[in-house]
């Protein structure tokens, strides 16, 4: 049984790279008004965008239950991670949002307020997943894909993808002088207090902020839509000797919105927003009369409904920062230290432990008396009455019985959001005037003393194996060595451990005096480099999840009964692989500005991105998301007319480590036009 949360923390690298351009973009000028001594600014941006899939579907990235095929090593794609791939074919729309963002600012004397809201409507949602395609449930009585709406999912995912009206920022502020000459800034309301120097690589000091991951995936997204404001009380106090103190208390908890279930970029068909269940040994489909498929019989697909999430509490998130401007260091360097206590914004997937009752449990308890039985030929031999399954895959005897025990127990899928994560951080920011024509240099280190990392879900199922009385044979690895979990209780889907995240960032600018800019007939070249790492000092013998780690297990019985079927059909070349002690990667971006493009008032800016996960596998969901060997290239160009009209085109492709790269067959292109007034 595999339940498909192993893709969950791998964030959409191409989108994040594109958004990085917004850090360098020139803001449009807002309209200014004056009334009764109050200065107002009002700004609106209307945009129309679209993105399409440019690469064909690859059968080895689609489950056999949806018509897919095995990878070169014999392994199959998880049925809980392919709906988006099934629903969008080459040349079909991924998204086509029409959007407006409005901003209103007001200032009177030393007081002010700011409000930002957005709304969008995406007509591409009407057709997403409807009808038939090249892939879909092979056991369904009619051709169908994997629509966002079904008997159990309802309209939640569909409504999230179709339309949205959202209040972003809404805060008031005041600037004061206290203790005779110390400047004090106070802000209260919905705001995004962003600390640290993180750029393209996530997992740093600012991980306490909720991110609108769903907005990442929409063409035409601006950075201000992604870092979501929270109701926060914030103060900044200037101190003597070039010190500044900052403090914040976050008054609410908000999770990070994810791409809705069934959409092209949805990271999971089980834990993404709007998802309602996980499956094993089959795919969900709808009968011609509108009723759901059967999931109650022994030879049916195993259906695990999603229960209420274990959300974090609203209170308890706070942080403090101390900054120092070192005039004596490199003609001015800002140094800063931070501490933040926060709650996780990204879900960790787990299950309830099976209860010790029912026919499945009775049969398994009888088999468990002999040590090593789980890996014996008795347990790993396919059960004739249910094997093969809907995709032609063998179901071992004990796997079938564990499936029945899950049905008998009412096993559920649960999303957890751990609380009180502690991060200690430090950062610097300076300028190297003599390096590459002037280079901004910054970096940060984030140390987490109790970071909760997602555990591999095959490993988590060892709880049920142990509770049912199975024991490893001498010399075999354990099934599960975490804290005891009582039958029926929620299995902790994570383990807390120490983690160190660090990254450095440079931004260099070159004018026409540079030979390359002159040769390209450009006006300004901008180069950005960002490298980062994750270090897990306690990672030895861990079971921290990485993409597709659930297909294998060091224990042969666990691999055969809960991993990929190739372990019993053979030959299978999947070795157990979890997060590594050290992982690192880098991101590069280059953009050339052409002012007065073709003798017009338009500025043209072609750009190129490259991302490379060089070594190791990161733990998550909070982390840099490195997957060894994965590379991404992005190409784009912007045409900007007086910061009022903007036309953008982008293309992205991901390659390398195909086996663990969920984006390997998901090349896409996008276009966006916006008008600011």
NORVENZI-V387950 format. One line per field, one symbol per residue. ss: DSSP state (a for helix, b for strand, c for the rest). phi: phi as a letter, one per 30 degrees, with the letter a starting at -180 (. if undefined). psi: psi as a letter, one per 20 degrees, with the letter a starting at -180 (. if undefined). A space follows every 10 residues. Layout:
ss: ???
phi: ???
psi: ???
This chain:
ss: cccccccccc ccaaaaaaaa aaaccccccc bbbbbccbbb bbbbbbbbbb bbbcccccaa accaaacccc ccccccccaa acaaaaaccc ccbbbcbbbb bbbbbbbbcc bbbbbbbbbb bbaaaacccc cccccccccc cccccccccc cccccaaaaa aabbbbbbbb bbbbbbbbcc cbbbbbbbbb bccccccccc ccccaaaacc bcaaaacccc ccaaacbccb bbbbbbbbbc ccbbbbbbbb cccccccccc cccccccccc ccccccbbbb cccccbcccc cbcccccccc cbbbbbcccb ccccccbbbb bbbbbbcccc ccbbbbbbbb bbcccccbbb bbccccccaa aaaaaaaccc ccaaacaaaa cbcccccccc cccccbaaaa aaaaaaaaac cbbbbbcccc bbbbbbbbbb bbccccccbb bbbbbbbbbb bbbbbcaaaa caaaaaaccc cccccccccc cccccccccb cccbbbbbbb bbbbbbbbbb ccccaaaaac cccbbbbbbb bbbbbccccc cccbccccaa accccaaaaa aacccaaaac cccccccccc cbbbbbbbbb bbbbccaaac cbbbbbbbbb bbbbbcbccc ccccccbccc bbbbbbbbbb bcccbbbbbb bbbbbccaaa cccccccbbb bbbbbbc
phi: .bcicdcdcc deedddddde dddcdddddd dcbbahiccc bbbbbcbbba bbdccddcdd cbdddcjdbd ddcjdcdddc bbeddddbce icdcaadcbb bbbbbbbbhc caabbbbbbb bbddddcdid icadbledcd dbdacbddcb ecdicedddd ddaabbdcda bcbbcbcbhi bcdbcbbbkd acdccjbdbd cdjceddddd cddddedddi dceddcdddb dbcbbbbdcd iicbcbbbbd cacbdddcee ejdecedacc cddjdbabbb ilbdacdedj ddddbcdecd ddccddcedc ddddcjcaab bbcbcdddch ikbdcbbbbb cbcdccdcca bdddddajdd dedddddddc eiedcddddc dededbcddd cicdcdeddd dddddddddi ebcbccbdch dcbcbbbbaa bcdcchijbd bbaabbccda ddcdcddddd ddddedddjd bddejdddda bdddbdejdd dedbbdadab cbabbbbcbb cedddddddd hccacccbbb bbbbbcdcde idbddbeidd dbaddddddd cbcdeddcdh dbcccebbec ebbaabbbbb bcccdhdhib dcccbdabbb bbddbibdda ddldidbejd bbbbbaacbc chhccbbbbb bbbcajhedc cdcdccdabb bbbbbcb
psi: ppjljiihjn qmggghghhh hhhiqpqqpq ppqpokippq pppqppqprq qqpiqqqphi jpqhijjarq rhjiqqqpij kjghhhiorp iqpgqmqpqp ppppqqpodj qrqpppqqqq pnihhhioir brahqrohiq iqpqbmqhpa hhhbjggghh hgqqoppeqn qqrqprpqlg jpppppqpao qoooqakpeh orjbhjiipp pnhhhgipqj qqhiigopqq oqppqpoprr kkqppqqqpp jrpprppqpq pirhjpiqjh irpiqirqqq krqqrprhji qqqpjiqhjr qpooqprpqn qqrhrjprrq qpqponhiok koppqqqqpp prqpipqppa rqqqqmrrhg ggghhhhihp pjhhjrhghi pqohiiprah jjqqoqghgg hhghhgghil qqpppqnqrl pppprqrqpa pnhjplkopp prrqppppil poqpqphggh iighgghijq qqqpiqqqgp kaqppqpirp ppjrpqrqqp pqqqpqoqqp riiphggghj krhppppppo qrqppnhkip krkpqrpjhi irqhphgggh hibqiihihr qpkoqppaqr hpqrrrpqpp pppoqlpkkr jpppnqqqqp poogprpqra horikpopip qpppqrpqop okkgpppqpq qqpqrqlhhj oijhklqqqq qppqpp.
